[in-house]
Amino acid sequence: MKDTLILNASEILTMEGSGWEPLKSEKMKRLKVMENSAILIREGIIREIMTSEKAEKYMKGNSIHAVDAKGNVVMPGLVDSHTHIVYAGTREEEFYQKISGNGYMEILASGNGIYRTVRDTRSSSGDEIFSQSMKRVYESVSTGTTSMEIKTGYGLDLSTETKMLEVIHRIKNTGIVNVIPTFLGMHAIPQGQRENEYSNYVISAMFPRMKDRVKFVDVFCDRGAFSVSSTSEMAEVAKANGLRLKLHCDEFADIGCLDLCEKYHPLTVDHLLVTDQRGMDKIARSGTIATFLPMTAFNVADGKYNDIGAFIRRGIPVALASDASPVSYNSNLFFAMHLAVKYCRMSIEEALNAATINGAFACGMEGQYGSIESGKNADIIILNVDSYRKIPYEYGIRMVNSVMRNGELIYRDGAFRS
């Protein structure tokens, strides 16, 4: 197999981390930008970042496959650390309900919202769910995502959650995207059931069938979802089985879910739209990563955006993710960066780090993904801009020219390669 050289980049953004922990505070503002450089790839692994002069000499003495960046930015593939991209059906009518003034909880109480997706997912075959989900996965990859956490959670019963997990593993086996499976059995309380009845079912019947096939356990701990008590019970079981916890929390109300940070040290806490200074302190003391989802704020929260800059100043490591789902359909992390820079008091440097190296930490994959460093997987994207500072400014264009997975070009010039 020939070595590959990526040549003629205007800038190579390496996103080098601090090694053993995610970037935080002032380190999030640092962005290592290399010019007049090339990337050497061998057998799917980044071997060296070399000067352009050294690359020219290397080409004379070796048979290589050259990839021309054409004077554009080269950077690590994006790591989307929070998605619900596997499901069946659509919810476009909910879009119009929201425009008419109906709130999320009102829509949920009417049997729509997540319950609509649960019904559609339960009634669809695994093949149908796979086909619909792959369409969304291809769209995500075409916008630069090369690693993606995918949650279950639209089954709310053992058979459908199992079916979802099987689809997640089918997507993983395609190789088009690196997949991190997460069990979210406690996503919503099924209509007509009591919380403790359903949470006991998740813990006793679902979790034993899921625990060996997922990397994380997630719980939606919030008003209208699961209490701190039920979340604690799930956290104890996950901990006893060696699985790290993630939490949806503080999206609608602060019901005390962040009190669990110091006891269980979840890898991430996500949403955080109503988190106050006391909540920030709890996150900071635990070392947990705060994952923000600006496109959810754009789609669901009526323009209420997080002050992400305040979390960074508090010393909390921050990740950006899409929350791709039936209610927040868009999975384009460059649009998430645009929103974060425009509305959430993040710099573009902080946003880029949050969607790459810190996203990799938020998936527990920092040793292989999220930066361009020797020894890491060659998951790399080439953009259609010549300066990273143009990214939030030119967010409406087709930002990504090429996507490389494990050293192989899978997407270029607007088309996937067979």
N, C-alpha and C positions, 0 to 999 in steps of 0.2 A: 504494500500500500504506500502511495506517495505521501510525503509530508505536504502540509498545506501552509501557505503563507498568505496572510491578509495584508495587503499592501495599499499604499496611497491614501491612508486615512488622514483627514485634517486634524483630528484629535482622537486619541484613544483614552476613554474614561475607564480607569482600572477598578475603581470602587474598592480599593484595598481596605480591608477592615483592620481592627486593632488586634485581631487574632482570636483571643479567647472570649471576647464579649462583643455585643453589638455596639455600633457607634452611638454616642450620646453627647449631649452638651455641645461644646465647641467643635468636637470631632465630627459632628454631623455636617458642619459647614465646610469641611475640607474635602476637596475633590482633586484627586491626582489626575492631571491631564498630561498626556504624553504626545508630543509632536515629533514628526520625522521618525516615526517608529513603525515596526511591523510585528505581527504576531505569528509565531511558529507553532503549528499544531501537528501532533503525531498520534495516531491511533485514538483520536477523539479527545485527547488531553492537551491542554495548553502547556507547551514545553518552555517557551521563552518569549519575552518581549525584547526585541533587538532593534538597534538603530537601522534606519533605511539603508545606510551604507553597508552594514554587516549583512543585511538581507540580500543586497545585490550580489555580494560575494558568495553567499550561501547558494543562491540560485545557479551560479556558474558551475559549482561543483556537485550539485545534487539535482535529482529529478523531483520536481515539486509541482503541486497544483496551486496556481496563483489565483487569489480572489481579490479583485480590484475594488477598493472602497470608493474610488472615483472622487476623492477629495471630500468625503463626508465623515461624519462622526461614527466611531465604532465603540460599542459599549457592551457590558454583559447583558444577556437576556434578562428580561424582567421576571421577578418572582412575585406571583400573586398569592398572598398568604391567607386569603379569606374569600372563598367562593362557594356558591350554591348552584353550580352550573349544570348539575345533573337533575333533571326532572322532566315531566311531560306536560304538554299543554301551554297555553299562554294566558295572560291576564290583561289584555289591552283595555277591556271595559273598565277595569279598576283605575286606569289612567284617567279616564273621563270622569269617573266618580270623584276622584281626588280634585280634579279641576272644578267640579261642581260644589266642592266644600266638604265632602265627607272625609273624616280623619281615618288614620290607620286602624285604630281600635274600633271605630264604628263599622268600618268595612269588615273587620275580623268578626265582630259580634253578629253580623248579618249572615255569616256562613261563607263569606267570600275571602279574599286575601289568601293566606296560606292554606285554608281549608279547601279552596278551589283547586290549588295545585296538588294537595293530598288526594283529592278525588280523582284528578286526571292521572296522577302517577300510579295510584292503585289499579286503575282500570286499563292501564297500558302494559303491553308486553315488554320484556327486557330489550328485545330488538328495537321496538318503537322508541323507547327511552334512549337507547344508545344512538340511534339515528338522529333524533332531535338534538341530543346533547353534543354529538360530534360536530354538528353545524356550528354550534356556539363555540366549541373548542377551536375549530379552524379559524373562526373570526378572531378569537383571542390571540392565537399564535400569530396571525397576520398583523396584529398590532404590537407584537414584540414580546409576548409572554412565552417563556420557555419552561417555567416551573409553576405549578398550580396546586394549591391545596383544594381538595374537593370534599364537601361534607355530605353525609346522608341527611335525613331530617324531613323528607316529604312523604314518608311512609306512615309513621306513627303506629305501625304494627310490625310484627316480626317478619312476615313474608315480604312486605314491600320494602322495608329497610334492607333486608337481605338482597332483594332484587336490585336496589339502588347500588349497594356495595359491589355487586357483581358487575354492574355497568361501569362503575368507577375503575375497577380492575381491568375491564376490557379496554377502557380508554388508556390506562397506563400501559397496557401491553401493545398498543399501536406504536408506541415510541415517539409519537409526534410531539408529546409534551411530557415533562417529568411530573408525575402525579404523587401527591401526598394525601392519603385517605384519612378522613376524620369521621368518627361516629358522633352524630348529633341526634340521638334518639329523643332527647329532651329539648325539642325545638318548639313545640306547642302542646297544649293539653287538648286531647281530642274532644270534640263536642260531646256533651253528655257524660263525661267522666270527671271524677274528682282528681285533683292534683296528686294526692298521695297514692291513690289507686293506680294511676298511670305511671308515676315515677317508680313505684315498686315493681310494676310489670317491666319497665325498661331495665331496671337493675337485675331482676331475677331471670327474665326470659330473653331479653334482647342482648344485653351486654355479653353474656357468656358465649354467644354465637358470633360476636363481632370482634372481641378483644384481640384475637390473634391475627386479624386482617387489617387493622388500622394502626395509625401512628399516634393519633390523639383522640381524646374525648372532649366534646364541647357541650356546653349547656347554655340555653338562653335564660339568663337570670334577670328578670325585669318585671315591671308591672304588667299584668296580663299574661305573663308566662310563668316561670318557675320561681319559687321562693328561695331564700337563702338556705332554709332548712333542707329542702329537697336537693338543692345544688350541692350542699355539703355531703349528703348521703352518696350522691354519684361521685363526688370528688374522692371520698374515702375508698370506694370500690376501685376507681381508676388507679389511685395511688397503690393500693394493695396488689394490683396486677401490673405495676410498672409502667403505666401509661400516663403521660403528661396531660395536664388539663389546659383547655382554652375556655374562655368565657365571653359570651355576648353579654354586655351589661351597660347600665346607665344610658340606654338609648332613649327611653321614655321617662324613666324616673329613677331616682337614687333610692333603692330599697335596702341598701346595705351590702350589696354583693361584693364590693371591693374590700369588705372586711375579711374576705376569704383569701386575699392575696398573701398576707403574712403567714397564714397557716399552711396553705397548699402551694404557694409559689407557682401559680399557673404560668405557662410559657407566655401567653398573651392575654390581654383583656381588650375587647374590641367594641367599637362604636363610641361610647364615652361622650355622648352629646350633652349630657347634663352633669358631668363630673365637675365638682368644685375643688377648691384648694385642698381641703381635707382628703378628698379622694385621690388627688395627685400625690399627696404625701404617702398614702398607703401603697400606691403603685411604686413610688420611688424607693421606699424601704424594702420592698419585696424583690426588686430587680426585674420585675415583669416588663415585657415589651407592650407598649400601648399601640394598638393597630387602629388606624383611622381609615374611614371609608367615605371620602368626600362625595362620591357619586350617589351614595345613599342619601346624604343630606340634600343633594341636588334633586333627587327623585321623590323623597319621602318626607323630609323634614321641613318643607316649606322655606328653604333657604337658611335654615339654622345651621351654621357651620361651626366646627370646633375651632378653638384658638390653639392650634397645634404648637405654635411657637411658645406658648406658655408651658406646655409639657416639656419641650426641649430645654427651655431655660431652667426648669426644675430638675434637670438631669435624668429625665426618663428616656430610655431608648424608644424610638418611634419607627413604625413601619406604615407604609401605605398599601392598601389593597382595594380591589374593585367591589367586593360584595356582589358579584354577578349573580343574579337571581331573577325569578319571574317578575318581581316588583321593581328591580333595578337592573334592567336588561344589559346595559352597557358593560363590557369587560375591558375597555381600552384604558390601560393604566396611564398613558400619556394624557388623556383627558382628566384622570384623577389628579395628576401632577399640576395640570393647568388650574383646576379648581383649588388645589392646596396652596399654590403660589398666589392666586388672585384673591382668595377669600379666607385662608386659614393661617396667614402670617408665617408661611414657610418660604425660605429661599429656594431657588431652583436646585442649588447644591444639596440642600437638606432633602428635598423631594426625591432627587435621583438616588441618593443613598438609601432613603426609606423604601424605595421600590426595588432595590437590588440587594445589597449586602444585608441590610437589616431585615428585608423580607425573607432572605435565606435563613437568618437566625430565627425568625418567627415560624419557620417551617422545620427547624432542627436540621437544616441541610447546609449550614455555613461552610462545612469542610469541602464541599464539592461545587457549590453554585454561588452566584451572587457577585462575583468579581472576576476580573481577568488577572489571574496570578498563576505562576507555574504550578502544575500538579492538579489544577482544577479542571472540571469538565469544560470542553469547548462549546458552551452554550453562549452564543455571541450574536448580536444584531448590528446591522449597518443601517444608519438612518438616511433620510433624504434632506438633512440639513448639514451645513459645514461648521456650525458652532452649537454647543449644547445650550447656550443662552437663548437660542432661537426656539427652543422646544415649547415653552408655554406660549410664546408669541405666535407661532405657526401651528397651533394645536389642531386646526381644522383641516390641514393637509393630510395626505397619506404619509405618515411620519416614517414608517419602516420600509426600507428597500429590500433588505435580505435578513433571513433568519437562519442561523446555524444551530443544529442540535448535535451534540457529541461529535463536532467537527465536520458534519455533513450539511451542506446547504439544502434546506427543505423548502425554502420560499425565497423567490427573487422576482423583482420587477412586477409585483402584483399577482403572482401566480405560484401555486404549490407545485413542486416537482415530484413526479411519480417515481 
